[in-house]
Amino acid sequence: MGNLYADILLPLALKGCLTFEIPEHLEQIVSRGLRVVVPLGKSRLYTGVVVEVHNRRPNFRVIKQIQSVIDTIPLVSDSQLRLWHWIADYYMCTEGEVLKAAMSKDLLPSGEEIHKIKRISDSLPEIVYCKFTDSFSPSLLESLVRAKRQYAIAKRLLDNDNCMAMSDLLSDKNDKSALKTLIDKNLIEIFRQMPVATEIAAMPQLSESQIAVIEKLESTPENKNCSLLYGVSGSGKTEIYINQIHKCLSQNQDVLYLIPEIAMSVQLISRLEKIFGNRLIVWHSYLTKTTKRQNYARMSLLNRESLVVLGTRSALFLPYVNLGLVIVDEEHDSSYKQTEPAPRFHARDTAIVLAHQNSARVILGSATPSIESFYNATSGKYNLIELTERFGQSVLPRVILSDIRVATQRGERNSGFNKIVTDQIAETLSRNAQILLFQNRRGYSSYVVCKNCNKVQQCPHCNVSLTLHSNQLVCHYCGYSVPFQDRCAECNGELQTKGFGTERIEVELEKIFPQARIVRIDSDSVRNINDYIAKINSVTRAEADVIIGTQIISKGLDFNNVETVVIMNADSLFYNPDFRSTERAFQMIRQVGGRAGRRYNQGTVIIQTVNPDNTSVLRAASGDYYAMFCDECKQRQVFVYPPFCRLIRLTLNHSDSEVLNNAVQQVENDLKELFKDRVLGPEYPIVDKIRDRHNVMFLIKTHLGKDGLIQRANLKNIMCGWERLKVRIIVDVDPV
């Protein structure tokens, strides 16, 4: 038998795998899916994943050898490798970039960190249990009466069938010494083992309409495995998900429950844990390294119990066994799209591919579906299921449009609040109910300008104005900041603030309602997941009267006592240079408004706008999704935008504008020769310089189906010739 070689996938932006020789002493060990350590360059070590073992000698002089094998069981499954290959092909990136996104650095270390790597089996989450030894008998219990703590521990263990987790057995830290004494007396012993899967609790009570939805879901034809659940806010979609998860787990199938942001997980985790116990695996970027390793290790076991994974888009990359169901909650949310770095994948679309590869069902859920998903549902590609009424006694809130211009003319406007808003806040506070104020802009003011020379304070590294946060002017693109001065550096004129963000709303509201307890939830006030949990819990416990926030408070949160929702500046949502602006604004207004009156009293939503007669504003206020959908489809069909085409955005980027412009000319010629009038650009974005690098964009409209695949293949071919242009080219397939 000749020498054996292995194709190794490394977490680097390389085209394809690198081939290494397998040393003779490792030939019986190396197999597909294992992690191995390999040398690269003169002395650098990397951890990679074995993709294939073969006897084909590569055609180069020096072949480096695999240095060591880390695991005894595969860390990566064939299913994962298939998905990674699809992502790399569709989103036009390398499989190495997909691997880097799929696995954290502590799972794939390099350099000096490589010596700290652990076998995945060493990371399995074991629990320390306590049980009586053979020397113990119930009659000995009376001899421990005088030692109160020892007696309490022994009695607790006896009442729980002679076996308990140590963490449950010890009521406080003082019990540790008592337990140690019992161990020394040879009455109790400890042992470690994997956690036993907990029993699944009873399912929540369902309404007639929810039962009807479940019947439709379960009668879906096999050739239509994707269903769109279009249910109004508060209709009880989560109970339907829980019902379907329960049925999958009982059939020994895994479930993936995707959410767009970590923020949504706070309330969901406690809710799902009460039902599914330790069968719930949580996966997001804020987990500690230890927790991530333990969760991944548990998922990697082949002969394990079925699990439900609640996570953000990176949960797609975990090793599933017998995947039966994929739930994509708030499927319309743009957070499902990764923008930086590559792979710039869309988690919703990737989830559908993952489910298809594993013959699993998909439920896409939303109160405001994306145009693309609703089009697929109405055209028959997906199964459309509607849930049109709220759960229980809850009714949809009343919506009031408040004209900013009229309020200003009448002198009924105070610090950004129309009189009807302050009156409604006062009335809600008098009932001890809560108010939610939504402003999709953080900071104190949007920009600062000189009264004398009209110069706007700008970032020196980005072509964008600085935002005032407390006493700092901050760039939201590169993070540059400088202390705020009240005089202009150019002419010494007085500086004035323009616009308002969540920070300013908080300051002004404290002046108007000094007795109100105010909580602000945005990325400035919430530095980590623990901050967020603390603030959400304070709202849930009614320790806050007013909640001020950005879009972080619009998704999936369920507050019992919020009766009033105020959307401070609805117009800023509609007037963006994006063909999706009307759709996004509709979704945001309906989602935020859906937080009001989710239990007993009818809620109130006030929308402050300068255009109360605008058709788009009126439809968002009334919740007429069908009218918005039909109008958007008509316009997009005329101008050829999704869902009637696919988009690919190319961004050219360089620190030297002259070098960039030369490259743009070449790219423009090649694209227009290939795509003709289906190319938009070159176009300079609104923020055309970020971190001292200039940007120019092209937007390509490709066909659907097989013709689109041919166009994409042709694009990949011409891109090979652009490597000599010396500019960075960022490819974003299906940009949002």
N, C-alpha and C positions, 0 to 999 in steps of 0.2 A: 504493500500500500504506500502511495506517495505522500508527500507532505500535505497537511491540511491548512486551509486558510479561512479567515473569518472576515466578513464585511462588517465594519463597525460604524455605527451612526454616532457622531459626536455632536455636542450642543454648540456647534459653530455654523456660521453662514457659508457652508461649503456645498458644492453641487454633488449630491450623492454621498455614498459612504467611502471610507478609506479601508483598504485591505491590509491585514496584518497576518503574519504567520503564527500558527498555533504551536507552541513548544510541545515536544513529545509528551512531557509529563502532564500536560493539560488537555491532551486530545480527547480523553474520555469524559472530560468535565464540561468543556465549552459547548454551549448550545444556544439556539435562538432565544432571545429575550433576557439573557443574563447580562449583568453589569461586569465590565472588565476594565482594567487599567492599562492604558497604552501610552507609549512615548510619542511625542510630536515635536519636530524641530530638534534643537541640540540637546535640550535637557528638560523640556516641559512635559509633565504628565497630565493626562486627561482621563476622565471616566466616560465610557461610552456604552452603548447597548449593541449586542450581537444581533445582526439582522439575518445573516445567512452563513452557514458553514459549508465549504466546498473544497475541491482539490484543483481548482483552476489557478495556476500560478500567474500573478499579475505581470505585466510586461514592463517592469523596470528593474534596475540593477540591484539596488539594496532594498530588502524587505525587512521591516522592523517586526519584532515579535511582541505578542501580548505579554505583559509583565505579570499580571495576576488576575484571578477570577474572584469576584467579591462574594457572590451569592451561590447558594446550592439549589435554590428554586428560582424560576424566571421572574424577573421584576416586571417585564412587559409582555403582554399577551399578543397573539396574532391579531386579535380584534383591534387592539390599540394601534398596532403597526399599520393595519389597513386604513384606519381613520386618519392617522398622521400623513400617510401617502396622499389621501384624497385632499386633505387641507393644503398640503404643499402644492399640489397640482392646481387646485381650483383658485387658491388665493395667491398664486404665482410667487411663492417664496421657496426656501430650501427646507428639506426635512430636518436638517440640523436646527433651524430656527424654531420649527414646531416642537422638537424635542426639548429645547431650552425653555419654551413656554410651558410644556407639559409637566416637566419635573423640576422641582426646586433645587437650588444650589447645593443643599446639604445631601441630596440624593445623588447628584452628579458633580462632586467637587473637582477642582483642578489645582495644580501647583502644590504648595505646602499643605493646603487643606485636605489633600487626598489621603493623608495618613490618618485622618480622623474618621474616615468613612466606616460605617458599620454594616454588617450583614442585615438584610431586611428582616430575617427571622429573629435577630436580636432586639428588634424594635417592637415586637408584638406586645400589645397592651395587656400585661398580666395583672391580676388582682391578688392581694395578700388576704388569705382566708384564715380563720381561726376555728379549731374544733377541739373537743375533749380527747384526751389520750385514753388508752385502755385502762389506765390506773384510776380514772375517775368513775365514780358511781353517784347517782342522785342522793344517796344517803350521806355523802361527804359534804353536801351543800350546807347542812346545819352547822358544820364545824367552821364555816366561813362567816357566820352571822356577825361576829364582833368586828371583822375586817369589812366594813361597809362597802367599800369600792370593789373589793374582790368578790364579795357576795353578789353585788349588783351585776357585775360582768358575767359571773357564772350563771346567775338566774336568767339573764338576757340570752345567753347562748343556749341554755337548756330550753327556753321557750321558743327558740327558733330552730328546732330540730338538729341541734348539735353542730351547726355550721353557719358562720356569718362572715361577711367581709370585715376586715379589721376596721376600716373606716366607718362602718355602720355600728360595730360593736362598741367603739370608744365614744362616749358622749362628750368628753372634753380632754384637754391635754393632760390633766391630772390622772386620768385613767391609765396612761401608758405605764407608769410605775407599778400599778396594781396588776396589770396584765403580765408584766415582766415577772412579778412574784409568782403568779400562777404558772407561768412557763417554767420557772426555776423549780417549782414544786412538782413538776411533771404531771400537772393536771390538764394543761392546755398546750397544744402544739400549733404551729403555723405552717402553711404551705401556700404555694403560688400556682395559679392556673389561669387560662384564658377565661374572660368573663362568659358566663352562661347566658344565652339569649333569653331575654325576659319575655314573659307572656304578653301578647298584644291585648290592650284594653278594649272595652266595648266601644262600638262605633257610635258617633253622635247621632242624635235624632234628626231625621230628614223631613223636609216638607214634601208635599205632593209634587210640586214643580221640580224639586231636586231629584226625586225618585224617577220622574219622567225623563229627566236629562240622563240619568244613569242607564236607564233602559235603552235610550238611543245610542249612548256610547257603546254599550255592550252588544248592540245589534248591528254595529258598523260592519260593512262587508270587508272581507280579508284584503281585497285589492285597494281599499281606501283606509290605510292604517293611521292617517293623520286627521284629527278632529279639531276644529276651532270652536272653543266654548266662548261664545259672546254673551257675557252676563253683566248686568249693570252693577255698579259699586254697591257692596253690601248684600249681594244676592245669595251669598253662601257658596262661592266657587271652591273655597278651601275645604269645606265639608265634603264636596264631591271628590276632590283630589284624595282626601283621606280615605274615603270609601274605596276608591280604586286602588290605592296603595295597599290597603288591608287585603284585598282579594289577591293581589300579586304576591305579597309575602306568604299568604297561605298556600300558594301554588309553588313556593320555593323559587320565586323570581325576584331579581333585583329591581329597584326603582330609582330613577334619577329625577330629582325635583329641583329644577333650575329657577333661580331668582336673579333679577338684574343687578342688585347691589347688596352689599353686606348689611346695610341698614335694615333691610326687610327681614333679615334672619332673626333679629332680636326677639320679636314676639312669636315668630313661627317656631323657633327651637323649643321653647317651653311648651308650646301647644302640642307639637309632635312628640316630644319626649313623654308626655303624660300618656300617650296612646301606644307608641312603639318602643318606649324604653331605650335600652342600649342597642337596639337594631338601627337606631338613627346615627348616621355618620355625617358630621358637618365638615364642609370644605370651603375655605376662602383664604385670602392672602393674609389675614390678621391672626391666623392660628400660629401658635409657637412651633418651633422646629420639631420639638419632641412630639407634640400632638399630631403634626403632619406625618411624621415618620410612623407613628403608631397607627394612624388611620389608614395610611397607604399599605402598611404591613398587613393589617387586618383584611383590607380589600384584596390583597394578593393571594390569600389562602384559597386553594382550589376547593377543598372540602369544608366549606364554611356555611353558616346559615345565610339565608337571604337578608339583604340589607336595603335600607332606603337612604340615599345620599341627598342631603340638602346643601346646595352650594351655588356659587356664582359660576361664571363661564369656564373657569379652569377645572371644574368638576367633570367636564366632558372627557378629560384625559385620564381618568382613573380606570383601573382594571375591573370591569364588571363581569360577573358570572351569571349567565342565563338572564340577561336583561329583558324585562317584560314590559316596562312602561317608562316613558319619558314625559315629564310634565314641564312645560315652559310657561311659568306664570308671568303676567304682564308682558306678553310676547311682543308688544309694540315698542318696548322701551329701547332707546338708543344705546343704553349702557351695555346691551348684549354685544355690541360691536366693539372689538378691540381696535384702537387707532394707533397706538405705539406700544412696543415695537412690533415687528413682524413676528408671527403671522397675524395679519389684520383680518381676522376671521369674525364672522357673525355667529354667535353661539346658538341662536334660534335655528338658523339654516343648517349648521353643523350638527345640532341635536337631531334634526330630522334624518340626516344622512346616517348618524350613529344608530338610530332606531331602525332604519331600513337595513343596515348591515347586520343587525342582530335580530331581525324579524320581530321587533317590538312595536307596541302602539305608541302614538304621540297625542298628547292633549295640549293644544295651545290655548291659553286662557287670557282674556282681557275684557275690560269694560269699554275699551276704545281700541279695537284691533288696528293693526297697521293696514294701510291700503293694499299692500301686496298680499297679505294673508287673507283679507276679506275678499279680494278679487279671486284668489285661488279657491276660496270656499264657495263663492257664488257661481264660479265657472265649473264647479264639480270636481276640482282636483282634491279638495279637502272636504270632509264631512262638516257641515255647518249645524251647530246646535245652539239654541238661544235660551237665555234665562232672563226674562224681562222684568221680574219683580223682586223687590228686596225680601230678605229672609225675615220671618216673624212679623212683629208689629211695626217694624221700621218702614217709613215711606221716604220717597225721594225728597230732597230739600227744595224749598222755593228759591228762585233765583231772581235777584234784583240787579238791573243795570243802572249804574250811577254815573251821570255825565259830569266829567271833570270840568269842562268848559262852563257849563251852566252854574255849577257850584262856585266856580271862581268869580263869575259875573255877579252872583248874588252875595258874595262875601261869605259863603258857607264852606270855606275850605281852610283847614288849620293844619299846618305842618305836614302836608301831603295827604291828609284825611278829609274826605267830604263829610259834611255834617251827618248825613244818614249813617255813615260808618261809625262815627263816634257815639251817636245815639244808640245804635245797635249794640256796640261794645258795652256801653253803660247798662243797657237793659239786660244783656246776657250776664254780666257780672252780678247784677242784682239778684239773679236766679241761681247764683253759685255754679253756673255752667262755664264752659271753656270756649275760648276764641282762638282760631288759627289764622294768622296773617301770612300771606304768601307773597314774597317778592323775589323773583328769580335773578337777583344780583346781590352779591355779598359786599361787605365793606361799608364805609360811611357815605361816600359820594362817588359817582361814576368817574368824574374827572375834575381837575382844578385848572382854572384859567385866570389870566391876569386881566384886571379891569382896565388897565391902561393900554397895553400893547396887544391884548387878545391872544397872547401866546399860551398854548395848552402845555402843561407839564407832561413831557413824554419820556419814555424809557430810552436810554442811550443805546441799547442793544437790540430793541425791537421797535418796529414802526407802529406803536400803539401808545395811547395815553396811560398815565399812571392812575391807579385807583387809591383814594384816601381810605386808610384803615387806622382808626384812632389817630395817632400822631405820626404815622408812617405813610409815605407814598410808595405803592407796591405795584410791580408789573405782574400780571396774572399769567404771563407766558414764560418768562425766564426766572422769576423770583427776585429780580433786582429790587432793592428798596433804599429809600433815603428819608431822613427825618423831614417832616413837613415844616416849611417856613412860611410865614404869612406875607412875605414880600417876594416879588419877582426877582430872580437872579439877573435878568436882562435889563430891566428898567427901574427896579425897585418899587414898582407899582403894587397895589394891594391885590392879593390873590383871593378868589372867591370859588366856593364849591358849587358844582352843578350835578343834578341828579341825586338819587338816594338809593342806598342799599339797605340790607337787613340791620346793619349796625346803627344807621341813622334812624330807622323806624323805631328801634328799641329805645334810643335816647329820647326821641320826641314823644313816644307813648308814655314813658316814665314821667314826663312833665304833665301830660294830660290826665293820666290815671296813676297818681303816685302810690296808691294803696294796692294796686294790682301786682301780683307775683308773675314776673315775666321770664320766660325761658327762650333763648335764641339758639336755634339748631342750624348751623351751616358749617362749612369746612374750616372756618376760622375759629369757631367756638368748640368744635368737636375735633380733637387732635387724634384720637384713637377710638377703637371700638368700645373701650370701657367708659370713655366720656359719653359716647352716644347712648350706651345702655343706661347709664345713670340718668341722663336727661329724659329718655323715653319712660323709664320707670317712675320718675318724678311726675310726669304728665299723667301716667296711668293711675298713680295714687292720688291724683287731684291735688298735688302740691304746687301746681302752676295754674294760673288763670288764663294767661295769654301765651301762645306758642308762635314765635316768629321764625320763619325759615325759608330756605330755597327749595329746589325740587327734591331735596333729600327727605322732606316731610310729605311728599305727594304720593308715595308709592306703598301700597300694601299695609299701611298702619291702621290699626283698629282702636280708636279711642272712644270709650263709652260716653264721655261727657262733653264732647265737642259739639256745640249747637250752632256756632256761627263761623263761617269761613269768609275771609276778605281777600280778594285778589287785587293787589294794590295798583298794578299797572298792566292791564291786559294787552294794551297795544304793543308793548315791547316784545310780546310773544309772536304777534302776527307779522310784523314788518321786518323780516330778515331776508337777506338775499339768497334764498334757498327755495327750491320748488316744493319742499315739504313743509314750509313754514305754516301754512293754514292747517295742515294735518297735525303738526306738532302742537300748535296752539290749542286746537280743539282737544287733543288728548290731555294736555297739561291742565286746562281749565276743568274738564270733566273729572279728572283724577283727583285734583285738589278739592273740588267741590264735593266729591264723593266721601270725604272725611267727615262731613257734617251730618248730624242727626242719624247715627247708625244704630240707635237702640229704640227709644220710645218717642221722644218729642221730635216733631218735624224740625229739621235744620234750616238755616238760612245762609245763602251764598250771595255776597255782594261783589259785583265786578265793577271796578272803577275803570272808566274808559273815556277817551275823547271822541270815540266814534260809536255811540250806542246804536246807530241805525245801520252800521256796516253788516252786510249779509253774513259774513264769516263769524262776527261777534255774536249776532243773533242766534246762529245755529249752534255755536258753542254753549250759549246760555240755555237754549231749549233742549240741548242734547240730541238734536236731529242728526244722528250719525249717517243715516241712509242718504239724506240730502247732501251732506258734505262729501260722502263717498262718491255719489253720482257726479257731482260737479268736478271733483278732483280727477276722476277717471276721464271725463270728457276733455278736460284741458290737457291731461298728460298724454292722451291718445293723439291729440292734434300736434303737440310739440315733441312727441316721442320721448317719454320718460317712463320709468318703472311704474306699473307692472308691464308695460308694453315694450320694454327693452331691458338690457342689462347695462350697468354703468361700470366703467373702469376709469379711475382718476390717476393720472400720472403727475407727480410733483417733482420738478427739477430744483436742485438746491445747491448753492455754492456761496462761498464768502466773497468772491470776486464777481461783481455784476457783469463785467465784460466777458469773462469766461462763460458765465451762465448764458448770456445772450447768444453767444456763438453756438452753444450746444442746443439752445432752444430752436434756432433756425434749422439745424439738421433734423431734430426730432419732428418739427412741424412738417418739413418736406416729406419725411418717411411716413408719418401718420396720415397725411392728407392723400398721399398716393395710395395707401392701403384702405382707408376708411371713407375717403371722399368727404361728403358733407355731414357725416356722422361724427365729426371731430369738432369740439368746441375749444377754442383757445388758439394761441397761447393767451392766458389770462393771469393778471396779477391779482392775487387775493387781497382782501381788505387789509389784512396784516401780512404784508409782503416781505417783511424782514423779522426774523425771530432768532435770537442769540447770535446776532451779527452775520446771519446767513440769509441770503436773498432767495425768494421762492417764486416760481412760475408754474402754472398748472395747465394741464390739458384734461378734457373730459371726453371719453370715448363712449359712444352708444352702440353696443353690439347687439346683434340679433338674438332671438330666443332659440332654443333647441339646437339642432345639429349645425345650423349655419353659424350660430354663435360660438360653438366649439371650434369650428374651422377658423373663425376670426381670431379667437384667442390663441390658437396654435401659431397663426401667422404673426401675431403680435410678439409672441415669445421669440420667434425667429429673428425679427428685425431688432429686437432688444439686445441680441447678442452683439450686434454691430455698434451698440452705443457704449460698450464698456471702455472704448478709447476716448470718450468725450470728457473724462475727468470731472464729471459732476455726479452728485448723488441723485439717483432716480428712485423715488418711492412709488411703489405700485399699490393701489388700494382698490380691490375688487368689491363691488357693491357698497360704495361709500355711503355713510349716513350724514 
